[in-house]
Amino acid sequence: MVIGGTIVVEERQLIIDAKQGKVDAFEKLFIKYRPVVYKLYAEYYIQGFELEDWLQEGQIVCYNSLSSFDLSKGNSFGSFFKMNFKRHIISLIRHQNALKRTIDFNSVSLEATLAEQGDYCLMKDDSMIVNATDFVHVKDRLETFVIRLSKFEREVFKEYVEGSEAKDIATNLVCNVDRVNNALDRIKKKLKIQLI
C-alpha cells in the first residue's frame, strides 16, 4: 500500500524483517499478496500446474522480488511483486509453448513411421519395441517434467541430454561441479517421480 508516496509503516517493517531473513515476516507478506497469485491463476493456464504449484512459484517470485525491492524508492511492494510474478508466469508459458513445438516437431518422424508401420515401430533395435500409446504417454509426462524444473536445472538437463559431462556443464554454465551434480540429483529424482 502506498499512502502519500510512502509505504505504510507496518508493511515497511514487514519488508525489512523479511529481507533480514525472518521467516514469519516473509510468510505474513506472502499471505498478504497471495491474492495476486489467485488472480493470475484465474487468468492464465499452465499445463500440469495445479494451484499448489502456482502458490509455490508465487513464494519463489515473492522471495526474489523481496530481495531486489528497494524501499527507498517508496514504491508499492504489491505492484512490484505482481509485475514480477506476471512476467514469470508469461515466461513459463512461453517456455512450455516452445517445448511443445520442439516435441511436436520431433514427434513428426515417429508419427510418419507409425502411419507406415501400424501401432508398433522399432526403435534402436529389436529388443526395444515401443507402443505408440506409451510414446504419447511418456511424451506428455516429459513435457510436464521439464516445465517443473528450475531454469538452472533445465539448462543442466539440456546439456546432460546432449551428452555433456558434469564438469563440462559446470564450465559452460560458469558454476562449480558440485552445483551441477546436485542439480542432476534433483533432476533424476523429479524425473523418477514424474514417470512413475
C-alpha positions in Angstrom: 0.0 0.0 0.0 1.3 3.5 -0.9 0.0 6.5 1.0 1.3 9.9 0.0 4.3 8.4 -1.6 5.5 6.4 1.5 4.9 2.8 2.3 2.6 2.2 5.3 4.8 1.7 8.4 3.6 -1.8 9.2 4.3 -3.1 5.7 7.7 -1.3 5.6 8.7 -3.1 8.8 7.4 -6.4 7.5 9.5 -5.9 4.4 12.6 -5.0 6.4 12.1 -8.1 8.7 11.6 -10.4 5.7 14.7 -9.0 4.0 16.6 -9.8 7.2 15.5 -13.5 6.9 12.7 -13.6 9.4 10.5 -16.4 8.1 7.3 -15.3 9.9 7.6 -11.8 8.3 8.0 -13.4 4.9 5.0 -15.7 5.4 2.9 -12.7 6.5 4.0 -10.7 3.5 3.2 -13.6 1.1 -0.2 -14.2 2.7 -0.9 -10.5 2.2 -0.1 -10.7 -1.5 -1.3 -14.2 -2.2 -4.5 -12.9 -3.9 -2.1 -11.8 -6.7 -1.3 -15.5 -7.3 -5.0 -16.4 -7.3 -5.9 -13.6 -9.7 -3.2 -14.7 -12.2 -4.1 -18.4 -11.7 -7.6 -17.5 -12.8 -6.3 -15.6 -15.9 -3.6 -17.9 -17.2 -3.2 -21.6 -17.8 0.0 -23.6 -17.4 -0.4 -27.3 -18.4 0.3 -29.6 -15.5 0.2 -26.8 -12.9 -2.2 -27.1 -10.0 -3.0 -24.3 -7.5 -0.3 -25.7 -5.2 2.3 -25.3 -7.9 1.2 -21.7 -8.5 1.5 -20.9 -4.8 5.0 -22.4 -4.8 6.0 -20.3 -7.8 4.4 -17.3 -6.1 6.5 -17.8 -3.0 9.7 -18.1 -5.1 8.9 -14.9 -7.0 7.9 -13.1 -3.8 11.2 -14.1 -2.2 13.1 -12.9 -5.3 11.1 -9.7 -5.5 11.8 -9.0 -1.9 15.5 -9.4 -2.4 15.5 -6.8 -5.2 12.9 -4.5 -3.8 14.2 -1.0 -3.0 12.4 0.5 0.0 14.0 3.9 -0.6 12.0 4.4 -3.8 8.7 4.4 -2.0 7.0 2.1 -4.5 4.4 -0.4 -3.7 5.7 -3.9 -3.0 2.4 -5.4 -4.1 2.7 -3.8 -7.6 6.4 -4.8 -7.8 5.5 -8.4 -6.9 2.6 -8.5 -9.3 4.7 -7.3 -12.2 7.4 -9.9 -11.4 5.0 -12.7 -10.9 3.1 -11.9 -14.2 6.4 -11.8 -16.1 7.4 -15.2 -14.5 4.2 -16.8 -15.5 4.4 -15.5 -19.0 7.9 -16.8 -19.2 6.8 -20.3 -18.1 4.0 -20.3 -20.7 6.4 -19.2 -23.4 8.9 -21.9 -22.4 6.1 -24.5 -22.3 4.9 -23.5 -25.8 8.5 -23.6 -27.1 9.0 -27.0 -25.6 5.7 -28.2 -27.1 6.7 -27.0 -30.5 10.0 -28.8 -30.2 8.4 -32.0 -29.1 5.8 -31.8 -31.8 8.4 -31.2 -34.4 10.5 -34.2 -33.2 7.5 -36.5 -33.0 6.5 -35.9 -36.6 9.0 -38.6 -37.8 7.6 -41.1 -35.3 4.1 -40.3 -36.4 5.1 -40.9 -40.1 6.7 -44.2 -39.1 3.5 -45.2 -37.2 1.4 -44.3 -40.2 3.5 -46.6 -42.4 4.1 -49.4 -40.0 1.0 -49.5 -37.8 0.7 -49.4 -34.0 4.2 -50.6 -33.3 7.5 -49.4 -34.5 11.1 -50.4 -33.8 13.5 -48.0 -32.1 17.2 -48.7 -31.7 17.0 -52.5 -32.1 14.6 -55.4 -32.0 14.7 -55.6 -28.2 13.0 -52.2 -27.7 9.5 -52.2 -29.2 7.6 -49.0 -28.3 3.8 -48.9 -28.4 2.5 -45.6 -29.9 0.2 -45.1 -26.9 3.2 -45.5 -24.5 5.1 -43.0 -26.5 2.4 -40.4 -26.3 2.1 -41.0 -22.5 5.8 -40.6 -21.9 5.9 -37.5 -24.2 3.1 -35.8 -22.1 4.9 -36.7 -18.8 8.2 -35.3 -20.1 6.6 -32.1 -21.1 5.3 -31.6 -17.6 8.6 -32.7 -16.1 10.7 -30.2 -18.0 8.3 -27.3 -17.1 8.7 -28.2 -13.4 12.5 -27.8 -13.5 14.1 -24.6 -12.4 15.8 -22.5 -15.0 19.2 -23.8 -13.9 18.0 -27.4 -13.8 16.6 -27.0 -17.4 20.0 -25.8 -18.6 21.8 -28.7 -16.9 19.3 -31.2 -18.2 19.6 -29.9 -21.8 23.4 -30.2 -21.7 23.2 -33.6 -20.0 20.8 -35.0 -22.6 23.1 -33.7 -25.3 25.9 -35.8 -23.8 27.9 -33.4 -21.8 29.7 -34.5 -18.6 29.1 -32.7 -15.3 32.5 -30.9 -15.4 31.8 -29.7 -19.0 28.3 -28.5 -17.9 29.9 -26.6 -15.0 32.3 -24.9 -17.3 29.6 -23.9 -19.8 27.3 -22.6 -17.1 30.1 -21.0 -15.1 29.5 -22.7 -11.8 31.1 -25.5 -9.8 30.8 -29.2 -10.5 29.1 -29.8 -7.1 26.2 -27.5 -8.1 25.8 -29.3 -11.4 25.9 -32.7 -9.6 23.3 -31.5 -7.1 21.1 -30.3 -9.9 21.5 -33.7 -11.7 20.4 -35.5 -8.5 17.3 -33.3 -8.2 16.5 -33.8 -11.9 16.8 -37.6 -11.6 14.5 -37.6 -8.5 12.0 -35.4 -10.3 12.1 -37.5 -13.4 11.6 -40.7 -11.4 8.6 -39.2 -9.7 7.2 -37.9 -12.9 7.5 -41.2 -14.8 6.1 -43.4 -12.0 
